[in-house]
Amino acid sequence: MSKEAYFYYEKVQLWYLRWIGWFLCGKKIPVHAKIYWTDGDKIFICEMTSDPASKPEEIVGRGDGYTIQIREATELKGDMLPDCNVDLLIQKAKEYANFDKGFLQVEERDWYYEPQGYGGPMYDKPTCNTFISWLLKKSCRRVPAKPTGAIGWDVTPKFPGKLID
């Protein structure tokens, strides 16, 4: 296998999140989007989640109550993205909520349309679907249609950065 990317989504698993999302989606079941890719004979998954990572090195970004995780997977899921640059996808996934410059206090923060290295967007509107939509727009020539129930898909995320006077 060469480097190929795959788009996958599934129904939200936690019953209380599914119930809340059902109301927010206009009585449709909410979904959780993910990206899989292959690199040689290895399979990887990338997603935004509040679940703890099983290894610290799986976390490539942090935001307000979530992490961006990349880890090896045992099973490949989803629909192939034929026009996706996998190397760019990985780079952008690692940039989304990168915190290599640390975290800023609220009074030191402003908001930008591109990642600044101070963590990811606040989790009030941008969701896992926002992350995947943003990632696909940055790394694919053709973006799949918005899945039914993809809360946050059309939200444009704003990233924390230094406040400039």
C-alpha distance (Angstrom), angle and dihedral (degrees) to the residues before:
residue distance angle dihedral
M1 . . .
S2 3.77 . .
K3 3.80 126.9 .
E4 3.79 108.1 -57.8
A5 3.82 130.2 157.3
Y6 3.79 127.6 -142.4
F7 3.81 131.1 -164.2
Y8 3.79 116.3 -142.3
Y9 3.79 135.6 172.1
E10 3.76 134.4 175.7
K11 3.78 138.5 -177.4
V12 3.79 113.7 -78.3
Q13 3.80 105.1 -95.7
L14 3.81 104.2 -153.1
W15 3.79 108.4 85.1
Y16 3.82 96.4 -142.3
L17 3.83 92.5 49.3
R18 3.80 89.6 46.6
W19 3.81 89.8 51.6
I20 3.83 93.9 48.4
G21 3.81 91.2 44.4
W22 3.80 90.8 48.8
F23 3.81 89.1 62.9
L24 3.81 93.6 42.6
C25 3.82 91.4 50.0
G26 3.78 95.9 52.2
K27 3.80 94.7 -100.0
K28 3.80 96.1 -43.5
I29 3.79 123.9 125.2
P30 3.84 109.8 -102.2
V31 3.80 120.1 -124.3
H32 3.81 135.9 -147.3
A33 3.83 114.3 -140.2
K34 3.82 126.1 -149.3
I35 3.79 139.1 171.8
Y36 3.80 124.7 -133.3
W37 3.77 125.6 -171.1
T38 3.75 140.2 176.8
D39 3.77 127.6 -132.9
G40 3.76 110.1 -176.9
D41 3.78 106.4 -49.2
K42 3.83 94.1 -23.2
I43 3.81 125.6 97.2
F44 3.81 123.5 -150.5
I45 3.79 134.9 -171.7
C46 3.80 128.9 -155.7
E47 3.79 124.6 -167.2
M48 3.77 145.4 145.7
T49 3.78 109.6 -115.4
S50 3.78 144.0 157.3
D51 3.81 89.5 -143.1
P52 3.80 114.9 108.8
A53 3.79 114.9 -105.5
S54 3.79 115.3 -117.0
K55 3.82 90.2 -134.9
P56 3.82 127.2 30.9
E57 3.81 92.1 -131.5
E58 3.82 90.1 62.4
I59 3.82 90.7 71.6
V60 3.81 110.7 87.6
G61 3.81 97.3 165.4
R62 3.80 143.8 13.4
G63 3.75 134.0 -152.2
D64 3.77 138.5 163.9
G65 3.83 101.4 -41.9
Y66 3.81 98.4 -22.5
T67 3.78 143.5 76.1
I68 3.78 133.6 -145.7
Q69 3.78 106.6 -130.3
I70 3.79 133.2 -168.3
R71 3.78 117.2 -173.5
E72 3.77 141.6 151.2
A73 3.79 115.7 -88.3
T74 3.78 131.0 -157.6
E75 3.80 96.5 -146.8
L76 3.80 132.3 44.1
K77 3.82 115.3 -135.5
G78 3.77 137.0 178.1
D79 3.77 141.5 32.4
M80 3.79 119.6 -46.5
L81 3.81 117.0 -108.0
P82 3.82 101.2 -144.5
D83 3.81 95.6 -174.5
C84 3.80 98.1 48.1
N85 3.80 125.6 118.9
V86 3.82 100.8 -142.3
D87 3.81 95.0 -165.7
L88 3.81 90.3 52.8
L89 3.82 90.2 45.5
I90 3.82 90.8 55.4
Q91 3.81 91.8 46.0
K92 3.83 92.6 50.1
A93 3.82 92.2 45.1
K94 3.81 88.7 56.0
E95 3.83 91.8 47.5
Y96 3.82 98.0 49.3
A97 3.80 98.2 81.8
N98 3.80 100.3 6.0
F99 3.79 112.8 158.0
D100 3.82 100.4 -174.4
K101 3.82 89.2 126.7
G102 3.81 91.8 50.0
F103 3.78 129.1 -120.8
L104 3.79 127.7 -54.4
Q105 3.79 127.1 -137.3
V106 3.81 114.9 -117.7
E107 3.81 93.1 -104.5
E108 3.84 91.2 52.5
R109 3.80 95.0 51.4
D110 3.76 136.4 100.0
W111 3.83 128.1 168.7
Y112 3.81 128.8 -112.4
Y113 3.81 136.3 -178.5
E114 3.80 93.1 -126.7
P115 3.83 128.4 53.6
Q116 3.79 113.4 -88.7
G117 3.84 101.4 -172.3
Y118 3.82 96.3 -104.2
G119 3.80 98.7 103.6
G120 3.78 132.1 -80.5
P121 3.79 137.1 -57.4
M122 3.78 119.9 -67.1
Y123 3.81 110.6 -91.3
D124 3.79 97.4 -126.3
K125 3.82 94.1 99.9
P126 3.82 110.0 -5.1
T127 3.81 108.7 81.8
C128 3.79 137.0 173.7
N129 3.80 86.2 -77.5
T130 3.82 91.3 54.0
F131 3.80 88.7 52.9
I132 3.81 94.1 49.7
S133 3.82 92.8 44.0
W134 3.83 90.4 50.3
L135 3.81 90.9 46.3
L136 3.81 92.9 50.5
K137 3.82 92.1 47.7
K138 3.82 89.9 52.4
S139 3.81 97.8 46.4
C140 3.82 109.3 26.3
R141 3.79 132.1 66.2
R142 3.82 90.8 -148.2
V143 3.80 120.2 36.9
P144 3.82 118.3 -154.8
A145 3.79 118.1 -115.1
K146 3.80 117.9 -88.3
P147 3.80 108.7 -88.1
T148 3.80 117.1 -124.0
G149 3.79 106.8 -97.3
A150 3.82 95.9 22.9
I151 3.80 98.4 142.3
G152 3.82 110.3 -160.9
W153 3.82 96.1 16.1
D154 3.81 92.9 126.4
V155 3.82 96.4 40.9
T156 3.81 116.2 114.2
P157 3.80 106.1 -138.4
K158 3.79 122.2 -134.8
F159 3.79 118.2 -151.1
P160 3.81 126.6 -145.7
G161 3.78 116.9 -110.4
K162 3.78 141.0 154.4
L163 3.76 116.7 -56.6
I164 3.80 109.3 -117.7
D165 3.80 116.3 -152.7
